[in-house]
Amino acid sequence: MGVIYKLKPEIINYILKLQAEKPDFGCRKIAALLTDKFQTNISKSSINSVIKSAGLSMPVGRRVKKRRNINIQELQQYMPEIPEIPEMLEIEKFGNFLLRAADYLTGGSYHIAGLIKKRIGSAAPDLKRKTEYLLNLPLFDHKFTLEDINAYLVVLQGVKELNPEIIKLISSIFQEVRCIKVDLPDNKSYYLDGQFRTIWPDLNIPYSFSTTLYYSEGYVKKYFQGNSPLSLLSAPGYDTPSQEFFDFILNQDAEEKAILKLTLYNNKLEEIKNITVEKDRKRFFVFGLWPWQFSKFRKVNSIGDYKLYQFLPLKKDFYLAPIEVELMQQDVNKRVTLRGCGLKSDLSGKINLVILSNLSASEAAPERLAELYLSHWPNLEEGLQDFSRKIEFFTYSADYQHSSLLRELLELDKEPFIDIKQTLGLYTKALDFFLRRYFFPSGYEKKGELSEFYKLKARIKITKDHLDLIFQLPEEYPLRRDLEYACRRLNELEVVLENNKRLWFNT
């Protein structure tokens, strides 16, 4: 890195601020401004090194593009102190963010740190961060030394109850939810799969759509007990809207069809939790209707002009038009009219998808609906194909019962480890298996750990609302397609970091 570490932080901040706001400024002009502002002479090569290390330089011959402002304090949340900027946007072993995403879906580090804090009190400073460090979760703003970590391990080792309690906690953390039963008046009910992809008539739901109890409870709280719209990948069925789907639509704002309770089931279809919800309140939803669905039982009342829309997290362009659709269900002799938007990826092509909702007219602008849907289901046809393949596999192979496989794999019933570090490593091993089971292509469950992916480099881009993680893969990387598949599946489960920034995976 040469002389970068010798520069004062305020000078480095100013160089990056100028380059971000005025990318057409050359090093000569920046050097002159530095001399005027700080009364110091900084060489053009030093300025260029700072800019290049921050990933803000443009390749020779390329047109300079407008760049967004970079918030240095924001970058410091993920990186070391500014004088150590060298790999600010390109970090070794950034694949560990896969483990961070899995940890978000299980809530494991939160619960493990909570258990440790309960046992040792506030005796250890930075308890949560040090615990995450031991769990191999990515941290870039810590200043822990080897002595700090060893001292923390000594404290943990002195609490004999921790080993068995952590092992028991890990077992509960990976409790899976296969489906959620929604009970309505008149003995009616419908089901949601654990990942909230669509509405089902019964419990016969593929295991592939299970998720953790922690994630399911969070989503229930967000939708059934909060004000966020429930976003479904697809309306169920091909030719005719199902009666259960109409029950779902009609009970959102009708008191006489209010939800009575929710029941969560594990992979053995055993009840694991009952949740009560408020009856006298309206709830909102968004779902995808594909062009081939319900052709005889839908009517387009109106459709407007298409306008360009960019989905910023994935930098994809779409065209949206306001639409109003009437759906009919012959068995219950009911009709519903829903607002939405037609979505095209090519202005001259056919509609890819219709996004429908019961949001009010003021809240149902096409851009708003597209944002709600794509934030949860950004993969469109590929996402639907994956969904359909898993249903087909379950239907024709009967899938397999694997509710206790994780417990057996990790041998959680055996005597606890003597070494607390090994016990914490058990959770990391469980996260790895969780990733292989639910997010990587079929067959990874039987393979070894995902260490090949964890050691990959990646670049970070920070925006107002999200954090883009872009893997930097070698040319002709043999596992590219597998990693791309995992990235798409993780993006469907809305991983949000502690600072409320959404994490997006790209290759």
C-alpha positions as CSV (number, residue, x, y, z in Angstrom):
1,M,0.0,0.0,0.0
2,G,3.0,2.3,0.2
3,V,2.3,5.6,1.9
4,I,-1.5,5.4,2.4
5,Y,-1.3,4.4,6.1
6,K,0.8,7.6,6.7
7,L,-1.9,9.9,5.5
8,K,-4.1,11.4,8.2
9,P,-7.7,10.0,8.2
10,E,-9.2,13.5,7.5
11,I,-7.0,13.8,4.3
12,I,-8.0,10.3,3.1
13,N,-11.7,11.1,3.8
14,Y,-11.4,14.3,1.8
15,I,-9.8,12.6,-1.1
16,L,-12.5,10.0,-1.2
17,K,-15.2,12.6,-0.8
18,L,-13.8,14.6,-3.8
19,Q,-13.5,11.6,-6.0
20,A,-17.0,10.3,-5.2
21,E,-18.6,13.7,-5.7
22,K,-16.4,15.0,-8.6
23,P,-15.1,11.9,-10.4
24,D,-13.9,14.0,-13.3
25,F,-11.3,15.7,-11.0
26,G,-7.8,14.5,-11.7
27,C,-5.1,13.8,-9.2
28,R,-3.4,17.1,-10.1
29,K,-6.5,19.1,-9.2
30,I,-7.1,17.1,-6.0
31,A,-3.5,17.7,-4.9
32,A,-4.0,21.4,-5.4
33,L,-7.1,21.4,-3.3
34,L,-5.4,19.4,-0.5
35,T,-2.5,21.9,-0.5
36,D,-5.0,24.8,-0.1
37,K,-7.2,23.0,2.6
38,F,-4.5,21.2,4.7
39,Q,-1.4,23.2,3.9
40,T,0.4,20.0,3.0
41,N,1.8,18.6,-0.3
42,I,0.5,15.2,-1.2
43,S,1.9,13.5,-4.3
44,K,-0.3,12.5,-7.2
45,S,0.8,8.9,-6.8
46,S,-0.3,8.8,-3.2
47,I,-3.7,10.3,-4.2
48,N,-4.1,7.7,-6.9
49,S,-3.2,4.9,-4.5
50,V,-6.0,6.0,-2.1
51,I,-8.5,6.2,-4.9
52,K,-7.5,2.9,-6.4
53,S,-7.6,1.2,-3.0
54,A,-11.1,2.4,-2.4
55,G,-12.3,1.0,-5.8
56,L,-13.2,4.4,-7.2
57,S,-10.7,4.6,-10.1
58,M,-12.0,4.2,-13.7
59,P,-10.3,1.9,-16.2
60,V,-8.4,3.7,-18.9
61,G,-10.5,4.7,-21.9
62,R,-13.8,4.2,-20.0
63,R,-16.4,7.0,-19.8
64,V,-16.6,8.5,-16.4
65,K,-19.9,7.6,-14.8
66,K,-21.7,9.6,-12.1
67,R,-21.0,8.0,-8.7
68,R,-23.1,8.3,-5.5
69,N,-21.7,10.0,-2.4
70,I,-19.7,7.6,-0.2
71,N,-20.3,7.9,3.5
72,I,-17.0,7.1,5.2
73,Q,-18.5,6.5,8.6
74,E,-20.9,4.0,7.0
75,L,-18.0,2.1,5.4
76,Q,-16.3,1.9,8.8
77,Q,-19.2,-0.3,10.0
78,Y,-17.9,-3.0,7.8
79,M,-14.2,-2.2,7.4
80,P,-11.2,-1.5,9.6
81,E,-10.2,2.1,10.4
82,I,-9.8,4.4,7.4
83,P,-5.9,4.3,7.4
84,E,-6.1,0.6,6.7
85,I,-8.3,1.1,3.6
86,P,-6.3,-1.2,1.1
87,E,-9.0,-3.8,0.6
88,M,-12.0,-1.6,1.5
89,L,-14.1,-2.9,-1.3
90,E,-12.4,-6.3,-1.9
91,I,-12.0,-8.6,1.0
92,E,-10.5,-12.1,1.3
93,K,-12.8,-14.9,2.6
94,F,-15.9,-12.8,2.2
95,G,-17.8,-15.9,1.4
96,N,-18.3,-16.1,5.2
97,F,-21.2,-13.8,4.6
98,L,-23.1,-16.9,3.5
99,L,-22.8,-18.0,7.1
100,R,-23.9,-14.6,8.3
101,A,-27.1,-14.9,6.1
102,A,-27.8,-18.4,7.6
103,D,-27.3,-17.0,11.0
104,Y,-29.8,-14.3,10.4
105,L,-32.4,-16.9,9.4
106,T,-31.8,-19.0,12.5
107,G,-31.1,-16.2,15.0
108,G,-28.4,-18.4,16.5
109,S,-25.7,-15.9,17.4
110,Y,-28.3,-13.7,19.1
111,H,-29.5,-16.5,21.2
112,I,-26.1,-18.0,22.0
113,A,-24.7,-14.6,23.0
114,G,-27.9,-14.1,25.1
115,L,-27.3,-17.4,26.9
116,I,-23.6,-16.6,27.5
117,K,-24.5,-13.1,28.9
118,K,-27.1,-14.6,31.2
119,R,-24.4,-17.0,32.6
120,I,-21.5,-14.6,32.9
121,G,-23.2,-11.3,33.2
122,S,-21.4,-8.2,31.9
123,A,-18.0,-9.5,32.8
124,A,-16.8,-9.7,29.2
125,P,-16.8,-6.5,27.1
126,D,-17.9,-6.8,23.5
127,L,-19.5,-10.2,24.4
128,K,-21.7,-10.4,21.3
129,R,-19.0,-9.4,18.9
130,K,-16.4,-11.8,20.4
131,T,-19.0,-14.6,20.3
132,E,-19.6,-13.9,16.6
133,Y,-15.9,-13.9,16.0
134,L,-15.7,-17.4,17.5
135,L,-18.6,-18.5,15.3
136,N,-16.7,-17.5,12.2
137,L,-19.2,-14.8,11.3
138,P,-17.7,-11.9,9.3
139,L,-16.5,-8.9,11.3
140,F,-14.5,-6.1,9.8
141,D,-14.6,-3.4,12.5
142,H,-13.3,-5.3,15.5
143,K,-9.9,-4.7,17.2
144,F,-9.7,-8.0,19.0
145,T,-6.2,-9.5,19.6
146,L,-5.5,-13.1,20.0
147,E,-5.0,-12.4,23.7
148,D,-8.5,-10.8,23.9
149,I,-10.1,-13.9,22.3
150,N,-8.1,-16.4,24.5
151,A,-9.1,-14.4,27.6
152,Y,-12.8,-14.6,26.6
153,L,-12.4,-18.3,26.0
154,V,-11.0,-18.8,29.5
155,V,-14.0,-17.0,30.9
156,L,-16.4,-19.2,29.0
157,Q,-14.5,-22.3,29.9
158,G,-14.9,-21.5,33.6
159,V,-18.7,-21.8,33.3
160,K,-19.4,-25.5,33.3
161,E,-23.1,-25.2,32.5
162,L,-22.4,-23.5,29.1
163,N,-21.4,-26.6,27.1
164,P,-24.6,-28.6,27.6
165,E,-26.8,-25.5,27.5
166,I,-25.4,-24.3,24.2
167,I,-25.7,-27.7,22.6
168,K,-29.4,-27.9,23.7
169,L,-29.9,-24.4,22.4
170,I,-28.4,-25.3,19.0
171,S,-30.9,-28.2,18.7
172,S,-33.8,-25.8,19.3
173,I,-32.4,-23.1,17.0
174,F,-32.7,-25.5,14.1
175,Q,-36.3,-26.5,14.8
176,E,-37.9,-26.5,11.4
177,V,-41.4,-25.2,10.4
178,R,-42.9,-27.0,7.5
179,C,-46.2,-25.2,7.4
180,I,-48.6,-22.8,9.1
181,K,-52.3,-23.6,9.4
182,V,-54.6,-20.6,9.4
183,D,-57.9,-21.3,11.1
184,L,-61.0,-19.4,10.0
185,P,-64.6,-19.4,11.2
186,D,-67.1,-22.0,9.9
187,N,-64.3,-24.7,10.4
188,K,-62.5,-23.4,7.3
189,S,-58.7,-23.2,7.1
190,Y,-55.8,-22.9,4.6
191,Y,-52.1,-23.4,4.9
192,L,-48.9,-21.5,4.2
193,D,-45.6,-23.2,3.6
194,G,-42.7,-22.3,6.0
195,Q,-41.2,-20.0,3.4
196,F,-44.5,-18.2,2.6
197,R,-44.4,-19.0,-1.1
198,T,-48.1,-19.7,-1.6
199,I,-51.4,-21.0,-0.2
200,W,-52.0,-24.7,0.2
201,P,-55.2,-26.7,0.8
202,D,-53.7,-29.2,3.3
203,L,-50.5,-30.3,5.1
204,N,-49.0,-32.1,2.1
205,I,-46.3,-29.5,1.5
206,P,-42.7,-30.3,0.3
207,Y,-40.1,-30.4,3.0
208,S,-38.0,-28.1,0.7
209,F,-40.2,-25.2,1.7
210,S,-39.5,-25.5,5.4
211,T,-37.6,-22.9,7.3
212,T,-36.5,-22.2,10.9
213,L,-38.9,-21.4,13.7
214,Y,-37.1,-18.1,14.3
215,Y,-37.6,-17.0,10.7
216,S,-41.3,-18.1,10.6
217,E,-42.1,-16.4,13.9
218,G,-40.5,-13.2,12.6
219,Y,-42.5,-13.3,9.4
220,V,-45.7,-14.0,11.3
221,K,-45.0,-11.0,13.5
222,K,-44.3,-8.8,10.5
223,Y,-47.4,-9.7,8.6
224,F,-50.1,-11.2,10.8
225,Q,-49.3,-9.0,13.8
226,G,-47.8,-6.0,12.0
227,N,-48.7,-3.9,9.0
228,S,-46.4,-5.3,6.3
229,P,-48.1,-6.9,3.3
230,L,-47.7,-10.6,2.9
231,S,-45.8,-11.3,-0.3
232,L,-46.5,-14.6,-2.0
233,L,-44.5,-15.9,-5.0
234,S,-47.6,-17.1,-6.8
235,A,-51.3,-17.7,-6.6
236,P,-51.8,-21.4,-6.3
237,G,-53.1,-23.5,-9.1
238,Y,-53.2,-23.6,-12.9
239,D,-56.6,-23.5,-14.4
240,T,-58.9,-22.4,-11.6
241,P,-58.3,-20.3,-8.4
242,S,-58.6,-22.7,-5.5
243,Q,-61.3,-22.2,-2.8
244,E,-58.6,-21.9,-0.2
245,F,-57.0,-19.1,-2.1
246,F,-60.3,-17.2,-2.2
247,D,-60.7,-17.8,1.5
248,F,-57.3,-16.2,1.9
249,I,-58.2,-13.2,-0.2
250,L,-61.6,-12.7,1.4
251,N,-60.6,-13.0,5.0
252,Q,-58.1,-10.1,4.8
253,D,-60.6,-7.4,5.5
254,A,-63.9,-9.1,6.5
255,E,-64.6,-9.5,10.2
256,E,-66.9,-12.4,9.7
257,K,-64.0,-14.3,8.1
258,A,-61.4,-13.1,10.6
259,I,-58.4,-15.3,11.4
260,L,-59.0,-17.3,14.6
261,K,-55.5,-18.7,15.2
262,L,-52.2,-19.8,13.6
263,T,-50.7,-23.2,14.2
264,L,-47.1,-24.0,13.3
265,Y,-46.1,-27.6,12.3
266,N,-42.7,-29.2,12.1
267,N,-41.5,-31.6,9.5
268,K,-43.2,-34.5,11.2
269,L,-46.4,-32.5,11.0
270,E,-46.5,-32.2,14.8
271,E,-47.9,-29.0,16.3
272,I,-45.1,-26.9,17.8
273,K,-46.7,-23.6,18.5
274,N,-50.1,-21.8,18.5
275,I,-50.3,-18.1,17.8
276,T,-53.3,-15.8,18.4
277,V,-53.8,-12.7,16.2
278,E,-56.0,-9.6,16.3
279,K,-59.3,-10.3,14.7
280,D,-60.7,-6.9,13.9
281,R,-58.1,-5.5,11.6
282,K,-57.4,-5.5,7.9
283,R,-54.3,-7.2,6.5
284,F,-52.7,-6.7,3.1
285,F,-51.1,-9.0,0.6
286,V,-49.2,-9.0,-2.7
287,F,-48.9,-12.0,-5.0
288,G,-47.8,-13.0,-8.5
289,L,-50.3,-14.1,-11.2
290,W,-48.6,-15.7,-14.2
291,P,-49.9,-15.2,-17.8
292,W,-50.9,-18.9,-18.1
293,Q,-52.9,-18.9,-14.8
294,F,-56.8,-18.8,-14.5
295,S,-57.3,-17.8,-18.2
296,K,-61.0,-18.6,-18.0
297,F,-61.5,-17.2,-14.6
298,R,-59.9,-13.8,-14.8
299,K,-61.0,-10.6,-16.5
300,V,-58.8,-7.5,-17.1
301,N,-60.9,-4.5,-16.4
302,S,-58.3,-1.9,-17.4
303,I,-54.6,-1.6,-18.1
304,G,-52.5,1.6,-18.5
305,D,-49.3,2.6,-20.3
306,Y,-46.0,0.9,-19.5
307,K,-43.2,3.0,-18.0
308,L,-39.6,2.2,-17.3
309,Y,-38.8,1.0,-13.7
310,Q,-35.4,0.0,-12.4
311,F,-35.1,-2.5,-9.5
312,L,-32.0,-1.0,-8.0
313,P,-30.7,-3.9,-5.8
314,L,-30.2,-6.1,-8.9
315,K,-29.9,-3.2,-11.4
316,K,-32.6,-4.7,-13.6
317,D,-34.9,-2.7,-15.9
318,F,-38.6,-3.6,-16.1
319,Y,-41.6,-1.9,-17.6
320,L,-44.7,-1.5,-15.4
321,A,-48.3,-0.6,-16.2
322,P,-51.3,-0.2,-13.8
323,I,-53.8,-2.9,-14.1
324,E,-57.1,-4.0,-12.6
325,V,-58.1,-7.6,-12.7
326,E,-61.3,-9.5,-11.6
327,L,-60.9,-13.1,-10.4
328,M,-63.7,-15.6,-10.2
329,Q,-64.1,-18.8,-8.2
330,Q,-67.0,-21.0,-9.4
331,D,-67.2,-23.3,-6.4
332,V,-68.0,-20.5,-3.9
333,N,-69.5,-18.3,-6.6
334,K,-67.4,-15.3,-5.6
335,R,-65.6,-12.5,-7.5
336,V,-62.9,-10.2,-6.3
337,T,-61.4,-7.2,-8.0
338,L,-57.8,-6.4,-7.3
339,R,-55.4,-3.6,-8.3
340,G,-51.9,-4.3,-9.5
341,C,-49.3,-3.9,-12.2
342,G,-48.3,-5.7,-15.3
343,L,-44.6,-6.3,-15.5
344,K,-42.5,-6.7,-18.6
345,S,-38.7,-7.2,-19.0
346,D,-39.0,-6.2,-22.7
347,L,-41.3,-3.3,-23.7
348,S,-42.1,-5.0,-27.0
349,G,-42.5,-8.4,-25.5
350,K,-45.3,-10.2,-23.6
351,I,-46.2,-9.7,-19.9
352,N,-43.9,-11.7,-17.7
353,L,-46.1,-11.4,-14.6
354,V,-49.1,-9.6,-13.1
355,I,-48.6,-8.4,-9.5
356,L,-51.9,-8.0,-7.6
357,S,-52.8,-6.7,-4.2
358,N,-55.6,-5.5,-1.9
359,L,-53.7,-2.3,-1.0
360,S,-55.6,0.9,-1.3
361,A,-55.4,2.9,-4.5
362,S,-53.1,5.4,-2.9
363,E,-50.7,2.7,-1.9
364,A,-51.0,0.5,-5.0
365,A,-48.8,2.5,-7.4
366,P,-47.1,0.1,-9.9
367,E,-43.6,1.0,-8.5
368,R,-44.7,0.4,-5.0
369,L,-46.1,-3.1,-5.8
370,A,-43.1,-4.0,-7.9
371,E,-40.8,-3.1,-5.0
372,L,-42.8,-5.1,-2.5
373,Y,-42.9,-8.2,-4.8
374,L,-39.4,-8.1,-6.2
375,S,-37.8,-7.4,-2.8
376,H,-39.0,-10.9,-1.8
377,W,-39.2,-12.7,-5.1
378,P,-36.6,-11.1,-7.4
379,N,-36.0,-14.2,-9.6
380,L,-39.3,-14.3,-11.5
381,E,-39.5,-17.2,-14.0
382,E,-36.4,-18.9,-12.6
383,G,-37.8,-18.7,-9.1
384,L,-41.1,-20.2,-10.3
385,Q,-39.2,-23.0,-12.1
386,D,-37.3,-23.8,-9.0
387,F,-40.5,-23.8,-7.0
388,S,-42.2,-26.1,-9.5
389,R,-39.3,-28.5,-9.7
390,K,-39.3,-29.0,-5.9
391,I,-43.1,-29.7,-6.0
392,E,-42.6,-32.2,-8.8
393,F,-39.7,-33.9,-7.0
394,F,-41.8,-34.1,-3.8
395,T,-44.9,-35.5,-5.7
396,Y,-43.1,-38.2,-7.6
397,S,-40.4,-39.3,-5.2
398,A,-42.3,-38.7,-2.0
399,D,-39.2,-36.6,-0.9
400,Y,-37.8,-37.9,2.3
401,Q,-38.4,-37.3,6.0
402,H,-35.5,-35.4,7.4
403,S,-36.8,-33.5,10.4
404,S,-34.2,-35.2,12.7
405,L,-31.4,-35.4,10.2
406,L,-29.7,-32.3,11.4
407,R,-29.8,-33.5,15.0
408,E,-28.3,-36.9,14.0
409,L,-25.6,-35.3,11.8
410,L,-24.4,-33.1,14.6
411,E,-24.7,-35.8,17.2
412,L,-26.3,-33.4,19.6
413,D,-27.3,-36.2,22.0
414,K,-23.7,-37.1,22.7
415,E,-21.7,-35.9,25.7
416,P,-20.8,-32.2,25.4
417,F,-17.3,-31.2,24.2
418,I,-14.8,-30.3,26.8
419,D,-13.5,-27.4,24.8
420,I,-16.0,-24.5,24.6
421,K,-14.5,-23.5,21.2
422,Q,-15.4,-26.9,19.8
423,T,-19.0,-26.5,21.2
424,L,-19.3,-23.1,19.4
425,G,-17.9,-24.6,16.3
426,L,-20.8,-27.0,16.4
427,Y,-23.1,-24.1,15.6
428,T,-20.9,-23.1,12.6
429,K,-21.1,-26.7,11.4
430,A,-24.9,-26.6,11.7
431,L,-25.1,-23.3,9.7
432,D,-23.0,-24.9,7.0
433,F,-25.4,-27.9,6.8
434,F,-28.4,-25.6,6.9
435,L,-27.0,-23.7,3.8
436,R,-26.4,-27.0,2.0
437,R,-29.8,-28.3,2.7
438,Y,-31.9,-25.3,1.8
439,F,-29.9,-23.0,-0.5
440,F,-27.5,-25.0,-2.6
441,P,-28.5,-27.4,-5.4
442,S,-29.7,-30.9,-4.6
443,G,-26.9,-33.2,-3.6
444,Y,-25.0,-30.7,-1.5
445,E,-26.5,-32.1,1.7
446,K,-24.3,-35.2,1.2
447,K,-21.2,-33.2,0.3
448,G,-18.6,-31.8,2.7
449,E,-18.5,-28.3,4.1
450,L,-18.8,-25.3,1.9
451,S,-15.2,-24.1,2.6
452,E,-14.6,-23.7,-1.1
453,F,-17.2,-20.8,-1.1
454,Y,-16.2,-19.3,2.2
455,K,-12.7,-18.4,1.0
456,L,-13.9,-16.5,-2.0
457,K,-13.2,-12.8,-2.5
458,A,-16.1,-10.3,-2.8
459,R,-16.7,-6.6,-3.3
460,I,-19.1,-4.6,-1.2
461,K,-21.3,-1.8,-2.4
462,I,-23.2,0.2,0.2
463,T,-26.4,2.1,-0.7
464,K,-29.0,3.8,1.5
465,D,-31.1,0.7,2.0
466,H,-29.0,-2.3,1.1
467,L,-25.5,-3.9,1.1
468,D,-24.5,-5.5,-2.2
469,L,-22.2,-8.5,-1.9
470,I,-20.6,-9.3,-5.3
471,F,-18.5,-12.4,-5.4
472,Q,-15.3,-12.0,-7.4
473,L,-15.0,-15.4,-9.1
474,P,-12.0,-16.6,-11.0
475,E,-12.4,-17.1,-14.7
476,E,-14.1,-20.4,-15.6
477,Y,-14.9,-21.0,-11.9
478,P,-16.3,-24.6,-11.9
479,L,-18.8,-24.0,-9.1
480,R,-20.2,-20.7,-10.5
481,R,-23.7,-22.1,-11.3
482,D,-24.0,-23.6,-7.9
483,L,-23.1,-20.4,-6.2
484,E,-25.4,-18.4,-8.4
485,Y,-28.2,-20.7,-7.4
486,A,-27.5,-20.3,-3.7
487,C,-27.4,-16.5,-4.2
488,R,-30.8,-16.5,-5.8
489,R,-32.3,-18.6,-3.0
490,L,-30.8,-16.5,-0.3
491,N,-32.1,-13.3,-1.9
492,E,-35.7,-14.7,-1.7
493,L,-35.6,-14.8,2.1
494,E,-34.8,-11.1,2.8
495,V,-31.7,-11.2,4.9
496,V,-31.5,-7.9,6.9
497,L,-28.4,-7.0,8.9
498,E,-28.3,-5.4,12.3
499,N,-28.2,-1.9,10.9
500,N,-31.4,-2.6,8.9
501,K,-29.6,-2.9,5.6
502,R,-30.8,-5.6,3.3
503,L,-28.1,-8.0,2.1
504,W,-28.1,-8.9,-1.6
505,F,-25.9,-11.6,-3.0
506,N,-24.6,-11.3,-6.6
507,T,-21.9,-13.0,-8.7
